[in-house]
Amino acid sequence: MIAGFIFGLFSISFMLFLGLFYTIIGIKRAVAYPPKMMLKRRAIALAGGGAVFMLLGIYFTSAS
């Protein structure tokens, strides 16, 4: 049961980091829309969310 929960945390973290990399690629090739500032904010939010879920996964892995 807890293994599935930990797997879910790491899966969410992985998906957020994939979104981060996709957004970083979008920043490099952005022309007009969406604005680069909006993409940078999205990248920061995805990085923060991915880090939080990864840290939770690491915490629960070491706790069990």
The first five atom37 places (N, CA, C, CB, O) and aatype in JSON, in Angstrom:
{
  "aatype": [12, 9, 0, 7, 13, 9, 13, 7, 10, 13, 15, 9, 15, 13, 12, 10, 13, 10, 7, 10, 13, 18, 16, 9, 9, 7, 9, 11, 1, 0, 19, 0, 18, 14, 14, 11, 12, 12, 10, 11, 1, 1, 0, 9, 0, 10, 0, 7, 7, 7, 0, 19, 13, 12, 10, 10, 7, 9, 18, 13, 16, 15, 0, 15],
  "atom_mask": [
    [1, 1, 1, 1, 1],
    [1, 1, 1, 1, 1],
    [1, 1, 1, 1, 1],
    [1, 1, 1, 0, 1],
    [1, 1, 1, 1, 1],
    [1, 1, 1, 1, 1],
    [1, 1, 1, 1, 1],
    [1, 1, 1, 0, 1],
    [1, 1, 1, 1, 1],
    [1, 1, 1, 1, 1],
    [1, 1, 1, 1, 1],
    [1, 1, 1, 1, 1],
    [1, 1, 1, 1, 1],
    [1, 1, 1, 1, 1],
    [1, 1, 1, 1, 1],
    [1, 1, 1, 1, 1],
    [1, 1, 1, 1, 1],
    [1, 1, 1, 1, 1],
    [1, 1, 1, 0, 1],
    [1, 1, 1, 1, 1],
    [1, 1, 1, 1, 1],
    [1, 1, 1, 1, 1],
    [1, 1, 1, 1, 1],
    [1, 1, 1, 1, 1],
    [1, 1, 1, 1, 1],
    [1, 1, 1, 0, 1],
    [1, 1, 1, 1, 1],
    [1, 1, 1, 1, 1],
    [1, 1, 1, 1, 1],
    [1, 1, 1, 1, 1],
    [1, 1, 1, 1, 1],
    [1, 1, 1, 1, 1],
    [1, 1, 1, 1, 1],
    [1, 1, 1, 1, 1],
    [1, 1, 1, 1, 1],
    [1, 1, 1, 1, 1],
    [1, 1, 1, 1, 1],
    [1, 1, 1, 1, 1],
    [1, 1, 1, 1, 1],
    [1, 1, 1, 1, 1],
    [1, 1, 1, 1, 1],
    [1, 1, 1, 1, 1],
    [1, 1, 1, 1, 1],
    [1, 1, 1, 1, 1],
    [1, 1, 1, 1, 1],
    [1, 1, 1, 1, 1],
    [1, 1, 1, 1, 1],
    [1, 1, 1, 0, 1],
    [1, 1, 1, 0, 1],
    [1, 1, 1, 0, 1],
    [1, 1, 1, 1, 1],
    [1, 1, 1, 1, 1],
    [1, 1, 1, 1, 1],
    [1, 1, 1, 1, 1],
    [1, 1, 1, 1, 1],
    [1, 1, 1, 1, 1],
    [1, 1, 1, 0, 1],
    [1, 1, 1, 1, 1],
    [1, 1, 1, 1, 1],
    [1, 1, 1, 1, 1],
    [1, 1, 1, 1, 1],
    [1, 1, 1, 1, 1],
    [1, 1, 1, 1, 1],
    [1, 1, 1, 1, 1]
  ],
  "atom_positions": [
    [[0.83, -1.19, 0.0], [0.0, 0.0, 0.0], [0.88, 1.26, 0.0], [-0.94, 0.0, 1.22], [0.68, 2.16, -0.81]],
    [[1.83, 1.31, 0.92], [2.7, 2.49, 0.99], [3.61, 2.55, -0.23], [3.53, 2.47, 2.28], [3.99, 3.64, -0.66]],
    [[3.97, 1.38, -0.79], [4.82, 1.37, -1.98], [4.1, 2.02, -3.16], [5.23, -0.08, -2.33], [4.72, 2.74, -3.95]],
    [[2.82, 1.78, -3.28], [2.05, 2.42, -4.35], [1.96, 3.92, -4.16], [0.0, 0.0, 0.0], [2.01, 4.68, -5.13]],
    [[1.83, 4.36, -2.92], [1.8, 5.79, -2.61], [3.13, 6.46, -2.97], [1.49, 6.01, -1.12], [3.15, 7.53, -3.57]],
    [[4.22, 5.81, -2.6], [5.55, 6.34, -2.91], [5.77, 6.36, -4.42], [6.65, 5.49, -2.22], [6.31, 7.33, -4.96]],
    [[5.35, 5.31, -5.11], [5.45, 5.28, -6.56], [4.66, 6.42, -7.18], [4.96, 3.93, -7.11], [5.1, 7.04, -8.14]],
    [[3.48, 6.69, -6.63], [2.66, 7.8, -7.13], [3.34, 9.15, -6.94], [0.0, 0.0, 0.0], [3.29, 10.0, -7.82]],
    [[3.99, 9.34, -5.8], [4.71, 10.59, -5.55], [5.84, 10.78, -6.56], [5.28, 10.62, -4.13], [6.01, 11.87, -7.12]],
    [[6.61, 9.72, -6.79], [7.71, 9.83, -7.75], [7.18, 9.98, -9.18], [8.62, 8.6, -7.65], [7.81, 10.66, -10.0]],
    [[6.05, 9.37, -9.49], [5.46, 9.51, -10.82], [5.01, 10.95, -11.07], [4.28, 8.54, -11.0], [5.26, 11.51, -12.14]],
    [[4.35, 11.54, -10.09], [3.92, 12.93, -10.22], [5.14, 13.84, -10.37], [3.08, 13.36, -9.0], [5.14, 14.76, -11.18]],
    [[6.18, 13.57, -9.58], [7.4, 14.36, -9.67], [8.01, 14.25, -11.06], [8.41, 13.91, -8.6], [8.45, 15.24, -11.64]],
    [[8.05, 13.04, -11.6], [8.61, 12.82, -12.94], [7.8, 13.57, -14.0], [8.64, 11.32, -13.26], [8.37, 14.17, -14.9]],
    [[6.48, 13.52, -13.89], [5.64, 14.23, -14.87], [5.83, 15.75, -14.78], [4.16, 13.88, -14.65], [5.85, 16.43, -15.8]],
    [[5.97, 16.27, -13.58], [6.2, 17.7, -13.43], [7.55, 18.11, -14.02], [6.13, 18.1, -11.96], [7.67, 19.17, -14.63]],
    [[8.57, 17.27, -13.83], [9.87, 17.58, -14.41], [9.84, 17.47, -15.94], [10.93, 16.64, -13.84], [10.53, 18.23, -16.63]],
    [[9.06, 16.52, -16.47], [8.89, 16.47, -17.93], [8.25, 17.74, -18.45], [8.05, 15.24, -18.34], [8.66, 18.28, -19.48]],
    [[7.23, 18.22, -17.74], [6.6, 19.48, -18.12], [7.57, 20.64, -18.03], [0.0, 0.0, 0.0], [7.53, 21.56, -18.85]],
    [[8.45, 20.6, -17.04], [9.46, 21.64, -16.9], [10.39, 21.67, -18.11], [10.28, 21.42, -15.62], [10.66, 22.74, -18.65]],
    [[10.87, 20.5, -18.53], [11.76, 20.46, -19.68], [11.05, 20.9, -20.96], [12.32, 19.05, -19.85], [11.64, 21.59, -21.79]],
    [[9.8, 20.51, -21.11], [9.02, 20.95, -22.27], [8.85, 22.47, -22.26], [7.65, 20.26, -22.28], [8.93, 23.1, -23.31]],
    [[8.62, 23.04, -21.09], [8.47, 24.49, -20.97], [9.79, 25.2, -21.26], [7.96, 24.86, -19.59], [9.79, 26.25, -21.9]],
    [[10.9, 24.64, -20.79], [12.21, 25.25, -21.06], [12.49, 25.27, -22.56], [13.33, 24.49, -20.32], [13.02, 26.24, -23.08]],
    [[12.12, 24.19, -23.24], [12.28, 24.17, -24.7], [11.4, 25.24, -25.32], [11.92, 22.77, -25.26], [11.81, 25.9, -26.28]],
    [[10.19, 25.44, -24.79], [9.3, 26.47, -25.3], [9.84, 27.87, -25.09], [0.0, 0.0, 0.0], [9.61, 28.76, -25.91]],
    [[10.56, 28.08, -24.0], [11.16, 29.39, -23.74], [12.2, 29.7, -24.81], [11.8, 29.44, -22.32], [12.3, 30.83, -25.28]],
    [[12.98, 28.7, -25.18], [14.04, 28.92, -26.15], [13.51, 29.2, -27.55], [14.97, 27.73, -26.18], [14.16, 29.89, -28.33]],
    [[12.33, 28.66, -27.89], [11.81, 28.86, -29.24], [10.59, 29.77, -29.28], [11.47, 27.53, -29.85], [9.94, 29.87, -30.32]],
    [[10.25, 30.42, -28.18], [9.08, 31.3, -28.15], [9.32, 32.53, -29.03], [8.77, 31.73, -26.7], [10.38, 33.16, -28.98]],
    [[8.31, 32.85, -29.81], [8.41, 34.01, -30.69], [7.54, 35.13, -30.14], [8.0, 33.65, -32.14], [8.06, 36.18, -29.74]],
    [[6.24, 34.92, -30.12], [5.34, 35.98, -29.66], [4.42, 35.48, -28.56], [4.52, 36.53, -30.82], [4.28, 36.13, -27.52]],
    [[3.79, 34.34, -28.79], [2.84, 33.84, -27.81], [3.17, 32.39, -27.51], [1.38, 33.98, -28.31], [3.43, 31.64, -28.45]],
    [[3.17, 31.96, -26.3], [2.97, 32.71, -25.07], [4.21, 33.53, -24.72], [2.62, 31.77, -23.92], [5.32, 33.19, -25.12]],
    [[4.02, 34.6, -23.98], [5.16, 35.44, -23.6], [6.19, 34.66, -22.78], [4.68, 36.67, -22.8], [5.84, 33.76, -22.02]],
    [[7.44, 35.02, -22.93], [8.51, 34.32, -22.23], [8.36, 34.43, -20.72], [9.86, 34.86, -22.65], [8.7, 33.49, -19.99]],
    [[7.87, 35.56, -20.24], [7.7, 35.73, -18.79], [6.7, 34.72, -18.25], [7.24, 37.16, -18.46], [6.91, 34.17, -17.17]],
    [[5.62, 34.48, -18.98], [4.64, 33.5, -18.54], [5.24, 32.09, -18.55], [3.39, 33.55, -19.44], [4.97, 31.3, -17.64]],
    [[6.04, 31.78, -19.55], [6.7, 30.48, -19.6], [7.71, 30.31, -18.47], [7.39, 30.28, -20.94], [7.85, 29.22, -17.92]],
    [[8.4, 31.39, -18.11], [9.35, 31.32, -17.0], [8.63, 31.06, -15.68], [10.18, 32.62, -16.9], [9.1, 30.28, -14.85]],
    [[7.48, 31.72, -15.49], [6.7, 31.48, -14.27], [6.21, 30.05, -14.21], [5.51, 32.45, -14.19], [6.23, 29.42, -13.16]],
    [[5.76, 29.54, -15.36], [5.29, 28.16, -15.41], [6.43, 27.19, -15.1], [4.69, 27.84, -16.8], [6.23, 26.2, -14.39]],
    [[7.63, 27.48, -15.62], [8.78, 26.63, -15.36], [9.14, 26.62, -13.88], [9.98, 27.09, -16.19], [9.47, 25.57, -13.32]],
    [[9.08, 27.78, -13.25], [9.38, 27.86, -11.82], [8.35, 27.07, -11.0], [9.41, 29.33, -11.35], [8.71, 26.36, -10.06]],
    [[7.09, 27.19, -11.38], [6.03, 26.45, -10.66], [6.2, 24.95, -10.84], [4.64, 26.9, -11.15], [6.05, 24.19, -9.88]],
    [[6.5, 24.51, -12.06], [6.7, 23.08, -12.3], [7.92, 22.55, -11.56], [6.84, 22.8, -13.79], [7.89, 21.44, -11.02]],
    [[9.0, 23.33, -11.53], [10.2, 22.91, -10.8], [9.92, 22.8, -9.3], [11.35, 23.89, -11.06], [10.35, 21.85, -8.65]],
    [[9.21, 23.78, -8.77], [8.88, 23.74, -7.34], [8.0, 22.57, -7.0], [0.0, 0.0, 0.0], [8.24, 21.87, -6.01]],
    [[6.98, 22.34, -7.8], [6.09, 21.2, -7.56], [6.82, 19.87, -7.68], [0.0, 0.0, 0.0], [6.62, 18.97, -6.87]],
    [[7.66, 19.75, -8.7], [8.43, 18.51, -8.86], [9.37, 18.27, -7.7], [0.0, 0.0, 0.0], [9.52, 17.13, -7.25]],
    [[10.0, 19.33, -7.21], [10.91, 19.19, -6.07], [10.16, 18.79, -4.81], [11.67, 20.5, -5.84], [10.64, 17.96, -4.03]],
    [[8.99, 19.38, -4.59], [8.21, 19.05, -3.4], [7.79, 17.58, -3.43], [6.96, 19.96, -3.29], [7.94, 16.87, -2.43]],
    [[7.26, 17.12, -4.56], [6.83, 15.73, -4.64], [8.01, 14.77, -4.55], [6.06, 15.48, -5.93], [7.87, 13.68, -3.98]],
    [[9.16, 15.14, -5.11], [10.33, 14.28, -5.01], [10.82, 14.21, -3.56], [11.45, 14.79, -5.93], [11.17, 13.13, -3.08]],
    [[10.84, 15.34, -2.88], [11.26, 15.32, -1.48], [10.31, 14.52, -0.61], [11.37, 16.75, -0.94], [10.74, 13.8, 0.3]],
    [[9.0, 14.63, -0.89], [8.04, 13.8, -0.16], [8.28, 12.32, -0.43], [6.6, 14.17, -0.54], [8.22, 11.5, 0.49]],
    [[8.54, 11.98, -1.67], [8.83, 10.58, -2.0], [10.07, 10.07, -1.3], [0.0, 0.0, 0.0], [10.08, 8.95, -0.79]],
    [[11.1, 10.9, -1.27], [12.34, 10.5, -0.57], [12.09, 10.36, 0.92], [13.48, 11.53, -0.83], [12.59, 9.43, 1.56]],
    [[11.32, 11.28, 1.49], [11.01, 11.22, 2.92], [10.26, 9.93, 3.27], [10.19, 12.44, 3.35], [10.62, 9.23, 4.21]],
    [[9.22, 9.63, 2.49], [8.43, 8.43, 2.78], [9.2, 7.15, 2.48], [7.13, 8.45, 1.97], [8.95, 6.11, 3.09]],
    [[10.14, 7.22, 1.54], [10.98, 6.05, 1.26], [11.89, 5.77, 2.45], [11.81, 6.25, -0.03], [12.06, 4.62, 2.85]],
    [[12.48, 6.81, 3.0], [13.38, 6.6, 4.13], [12.62, 6.3, 5.42], [14.26, 7.84, 4.34], [13.17, 5.67, 6.33]],
    [[11.36, 6.73, 5.51], [10.58, 6.51, 6.72], [10.03, 5.08, 6.77], [9.43, 7.52, 6.8], [9.74, 4.57, 7.86]],
    [[9.88, 4.44, 5.61], [9.27, 3.09, 5.64], [10.28, 1.99, 5.64], [8.36, 2.9, 4.46], [9.92, 0.82, 5.65]]
  ]
}
